[in-house]
Amino acid sequence: MAFISHDEFEFLAGFIYRKTGIRYEFKKLYFLSKRVQKRMEELGLQTTDDYIRKLRFADPEQREFQLLLNLLTINETYFFRDFPQLQAFAENCLPEVAEKKEAAGKRNLRIWSAGCASGEEPYTIAIILLEMLENPEQWKIDIVASDIDLNMLEKAKKAVYDERSIRDVPEEYLEHYFTVSGNQYRLNSNIRRMVRMEHLNLGERESVRQKSAFDIIFCRNVLIYFDDISRKQLVDQFYVTLNPGGYIFLGSSESVGRISSAFKLKRTGNYLVYYKEEEAEL
Ligand SMILES: C[S@@+](CC[C@H](N)C(=O)[O-])C[C@H]1O[C@@H](n2cnc3c(N)ncnc32)[C@H](O)[C@@H]1O
């Protein structure tokens, strides 16, 4: 395979970074080359320069860019990933938010799973809501699940999973919320209906800015692919989209505190969670 040159790598990495916030270091040369090569083969292009030209000048609706992105994203995920964090959410943050909302006469909950991949995360959240809320049917629940990768969103909509995805689902939830067929597990429609899939690029400030009034945001294992600048930009935007008193959950290796001082930190059980103060100024 012909590797892309240093200059071509720099161009492509910069192009992807400006549009998505995802930062590729030079050590990712092979990773990027392989995927660009695959796209070139599909298009019948001979040189990387031709491909770059296509991206720059002959891709007005960014269809080619989207196809490249679908190959580039890392989509590892599974149900009930990071159990201790979900426990903090389920046993402390959710009841607190729900209680405050109820006291304010607002029986609605808005939750965003940003970077949802094939849907295991937002569906896990939906299961937790049904399990934890006292009368879930009396709540207006809106779970928005977004990703940049169209293939993943298709998979999420189908909601059919294999053994790997469901490996951490408690047995009684498996029986209650899934229909098993061979080695495939299909989520039941009551859970599927609770989640709304959206194609959204977290690197596009305008798209994120249009979001608002979330009680809880999950953006786990997404920011690891961003650099410090795009990470901070996004977390600052999340802060604006979150209701006062709302919580944000990132991946275990991604500390909000390192990125933004706007959020406050508190201990719930054995877990540290980040939230937006009730009296927060925008
Ligand atoms: C490793 S998965 C994490 C999935 C899930 N949040 C979890 O923790 O299990 C990362 C997801 O982030 C998505 N992603 C990466 N950059 C993105 C961007 N700029 N906008 C939206 N989604 C992005 C990828 O497509 C991928 O599906």
The ligand as a MOL file (V3000), in Angstrom:
LIG
                    3D

  0  0  0     0  0            999 V3000
M  V30 BEGIN CTAB
M  V30 COUNTS 27 29 0 0 0
M  V30 BEGIN ATOM
M  V30 1 C -15.7090 5.1390 21.6260 0
M  V30 2 S -17.3210 5.6230 21.1110 0 CHG=1
M  V30 3 C -18.0890 5.9300 22.6820 0
M  V30 4 C -19.5240 5.4750 22.7120 0
M  V30 5 C -20.2320 5.6630 24.0680 0
M  V30 6 N -20.3420 7.0710 24.4010 0
M  V30 7 C -19.5330 4.9050 25.1690 0
M  V30 8 O -18.8430 5.5310 26.0000 0
M  V30 9 O -19.6380 3.6890 25.2110 0 CHG=-1
M  V30 10 C -17.0180 7.2680 20.4860 0
M  V30 11 C -18.0840 7.7810 19.5550 0
M  V30 12 O -17.9020 9.1920 19.3800 0
M  V30 13 C -18.2190 9.5270 18.0550 0
M  V30 14 N -17.5780 10.8020 17.7070 0
M  V30 15 C -16.2560 11.0700 17.5730 0
M  V30 16 N -16.0670 12.3480 17.1910 0
M  V30 17 C -17.3030 12.9040 17.0780 0
M  V30 18 C -17.7660 14.1890 16.7030 0
M  V30 19 N -16.9370 15.1760 16.3500 0
M  V30 20 N -19.0960 14.4150 16.7030 0
M  V30 21 C -19.9600 13.4320 17.0680 0
M  V30 22 N -19.5900 12.1840 17.4150 0
M  V30 23 C -18.2620 11.9230 17.4200 0
M  V30 24 C -17.7070 8.3540 17.2410 0
M  V30 25 O -18.3510 8.2560 15.9870 0
M  V30 26 C -18.0090 7.1790 18.1560 0
M  V30 27 O -19.2140 6.5420 17.8120 0
M  V30 END ATOM
M  V30 BEGIN BOND
M  V30 1 1 1 2
M  V30 2 1 2 3
M  V30 3 1 2 10
M  V30 4 1 3 4
M  V30 5 1 4 5
M  V30 6 1 5 6
M  V30 7 1 5 7
M  V30 8 2 7 8
M  V30 9 1 7 9
M  V30 10 1 10 11
M  V30 11 1 11 12
M  V30 12 1 11 26
M  V30 13 1 12 13
M  V30 14 1 13 14
M  V30 15 1 13 24
M  V30 16 1 14 15
M  V30 17 1 14 23
M  V30 18 2 15 16
M  V30 19 1 16 17
M  V30 20 1 17 18
M  V30 21 2 17 23
M  V30 22 1 18 19
M  V30 23 2 18 20
M  V30 24 1 20 21
M  V30 25 2 21 22
M  V30 26 1 22 23
M  V30 27 1 24 25
M  V30 28 1 24 26
M  V30 29 1 26 27
M  V30 END BOND
M  V30 END CTAB
M  END
